[in-house]
Amino acid sequence: MISWEKRDTWVAVYDVLGFKNLVRGADQDFPLALLTLNLSELLEWIQNEVEDFDGFEYMVISDMIILFSPDVEPISYSRILLICKQLINHFIYKQFPLRGAISIGTTFAAEDRPILIGPAFVEAYEYCEDQDWIGLLLTPSATKAIRNAGLEPLRHDFVSDEIPLRNLESENVLAYRFQGGAANFDSPLLSRLEQMRHFAPDEAKEKYSRTMDFIKKHYKYLTD
């Protein structure tokens, strides 16, 4: 019998863009070494970040990284948000493409094996997979919960227009604009994304272009 642990939690789901293509080339020494290096650094980074906050955990299933908070309190939202923003920015700098989504609600995790079910996980997974770029979203449940707590995620570096989804509804979905506050210089992420776009397969290049256009549109300068 499988024993389940019920959690009411903030949950973030990330996946690695182009993971299937990396795996297909994993019988070659160079792609395998690159994949191993990137994944090892990614997991080490997450482990170090999670250790800073009591009760936070993570799970890895194939190309998915799932983060959990210990509860659904607003302080846990602020902490998982900090981790998620830093994670996607850090790995764009490393030219390792991730996309993620943050949800809230009930999950059930198997206690002795990597199995996860529940509406919060499903929602985060669906919105993660439906993104047509490299980015980070708040799902409808997360946006509503944040506002019900008296907070406004639009003040947390999220925007509500031109959400890059393929099929799902974008109502109450917000997108991270890849910047905290304002700056007097262009986004340093743009050069990394351009390099990634250059080496990406043709069918994926538009995802990088879409991400770059989004950053340029929503970037804030100190002189604005």
Secondary structure, DSSP 4 states (H G I P E B T S, - for coil): ---EEEEEEEEEEEEETTHHHHHHTTTSHHHHHHHHHHHHHHHHHHHHHHTTSTT-EEEEETTEEEEE-SS--HHHHHHHHHHHHHHHHHHHHTT--EEEEEEEEEEEEESSSS-EESHHHHHHHHHHHTBSSS-EEE-HHHHHHHHHTT--GGGTTEE-SS--BSSS--TT-EEE-S-SS-BSS--THHHHHHHHHHHS-GGGHHHHHHHHHHHHHH--BTT-
